[in-house]
Amino acid sequence: MVESYQATIEWSGSADLGTVLLVAASRPGCSATLDESDGNVRLKVVVEDVSIQSLRDKIDELLVVLSDIEENHVK
């Protein structure tokens, strides 16, 4: 049996920012979904890998990208 590691990142906020974050989170090893309810959206990103270190690297990279988008969107 192959080991597998998984982490979930969740975000909620405006639809326009959520759509941009969804595009950025759509990358290899990630499964991203965006659900809308009452004018707000919820982004859920599941990151998977067979190595805990590789999973951590993917998450770190993804969080940097999402953070940059969020910072630039607010300005």
N, C-alpha and C positions, 0 to 999 in steps of 0.2 A: 504494500500500500504506500502510495506517495503522500508525503505530508503536504498540507496546504495551510496557508495562513491567510487571514482575511481581516480587514479593518473597514469600518464604515464612517464616513464623514457626512454630516447633515448640516444644511444651511437653510434658513428661511428669510424671505424678504420680498423685494419688488420683482415684478415679472420681467422688466427689462434687464435688470442685472442678473436675474436667475437664468435667463436665456444665454447670456454671454458666458456665465460660469459653466453652464451645461456644455457648451461647445468646448470650452477649455478642458473640462473633465472627461471628455470623450476621447480616450487614449487607450493604448494597449494595456491590458491588465486591469482596466477600470470599467465598471458598469455604472452609468449615470442615468438617473431618471428625474424628471421634473413634474411635480403635481401641483395643480392650482386649486385654491379653495378660498372663497370670500375675498378675492382681490390680492391675496398673497400667494406666493409659491414656495414650495419646499423642494430643495435639491437633495437628493440622496446619492452618494457615490460610494460604491463598494469596490475596494481595491484588494486584489488577490495575487498571491505569488507562492511559489514552493519553498522560498527561502525567507526567513524572518528578516535578514539584513536587506535583501532585495525589496521586500515589502516596505521596510522603513525608508529606503531610498526613494521608492515611488511615491510614498506619502509625503515625504519632505519636499520633493520636487513639485508635487501637485499643490501643496499648501503655499509654496512660494508663488506659484503662478496665480492661484486664486486670490492671494493677498494682494499681489500687484494689480490685478484687475479691479479688486474692490477699492483700493486706494486711489487708482486713477479714475474710477467711475464717480467717486464722491467729489473730486475736485471740479 
